Structure formats: C-alpha cells, structure tokens
C-alpha cells in the first residue's frame, strides 16, 4: 500500500466553502489607459488560476461580475497575468484590499508599467514572469437554487510569455527560480518548498544534485525572509490599520 494517511484515520465530510488548494497568487493587470485611479490601468489579485489546456494555451480567471477590474477586461478583451515573488507580499496584499476606483495601485506599490509585446495592457516590470492574454470565452454558472453565480469564468488565451533571463533556460520558464507566493487557505502565505524528486517522464537533469542544492539554498533563506516580511510596513501611504479594510465587493 502506498504510504500516506491510514485507512483508519478519521475523515470529515462537509459542503465546499472556498476550500481551494494552494496555488500561486498572481497580479492581473487590466485596462489600456495610463496607470492611475479610476479608468486607468488597474491591478487585481487572483488566488487560483486554472490551466485547462496546453494546446491551445489557455488559462482561466474568475472575477465577480460586478468588479471594476472585470469591466476593464470586458472593454478591452485583454489582460496580463503577472507572477509576484515572495518579496512582494505586502504589495500583493495592498492590491487585493484596495480598489482601483479610488487609488493608483501602481504608484502606491512602486510598480513599473512596461508595454506588452502583443496586448495593450501594461506588464508589471517587478514581476519576473508575465503572461499576455486575450479573452477567448466567458462562462456563467448557476447556483444550486437556480440563481446566477457571482463569478464569471474568463478563459484567456496566452499569446505571449515574458520572463527575466535568470528564470529562463532553453526558452522555457524555470519555476524553481521564480519564488512565487502561494495562498494556503484559510489565511497563510507560503513559498515553494524543498525539492522532493524529479519528474521522470521528462529528460533527466544534467546535474540533478547541483540543481537540488541551488533550490534548497533558496528555500533555506525563506525563514529569514518571512521574519523580514512580518516587520515590513505596507506601502507608505497606507496605515496597517486601514490596509485590512476591504473594498466593496464590486470595486477591486
């Protein structure tokens, strides 16, 4: 029998309530106007991306139908998925707890807007990996009582990948080198852990021991980084007491 939890372990059963698995947190930039509050290019935080298809390359995001960011995506039919690093937790939280209707998230977080290669939406230069996307399709779903669900599934086609050179080998993103933020619900931020093994379905790494050592060295630094993050203030124009006051549900 495979190792893991024992058959005799107690197991609970309950209705699903946002019990999503840990996944990389992303910053979605949307809108083509110059970054700024109210009608400028905005940034929205997404905790769970879907990856339904490799060819064609498709991903899914699920904004609420009344969201400000969703309206910008609808108007342009384009958006960019930006992958922040663990050093950007405070900025990520700010973008998720403030509305672009009232504040310029780019300025508040010190983000630099750079043009995409294909889409008109700006990329976040401080994020090491960026996916430029066009809207392929939208889907709406019904609740069990027949009422309209509050979220819209937006299927995006990835039309261009941008990544800083140190995260690219042989023309492919090396996620071990990106240090993405993971959300482990209900309320913790986590980082990618140590190497457990290698995908034997692929060509073997030329230097697996050295590769594992590099990754594990990076992981060893995360404890110190976590301590530093805990004492790091939020963007200077916001007090720590106000950063947790969430915007209205249709305004992020």
Secondary structure, DSSP 8 states (H G I E B T S, - for coil): --SSS-TTS-------SS----EE-EEEEE-SS-SSTTTS-EEEEES--EEEETTTTEEEE--BTT-HHHHHHHHHSEEEEEE-BGGGHHHHHHHHHS-TTT--HHHHHT--EE--SSSSS-EETTSSEEEEEEEEEEEEEE-TTS-EEEEEEEEEEEEEEEE-GGGEETTEE-GGGT-BEEEETTTEEEE--------TTS---TTHHHHHHHHHHHHHTHHHHHHHHHT----TTS-TTTTTS---TT--
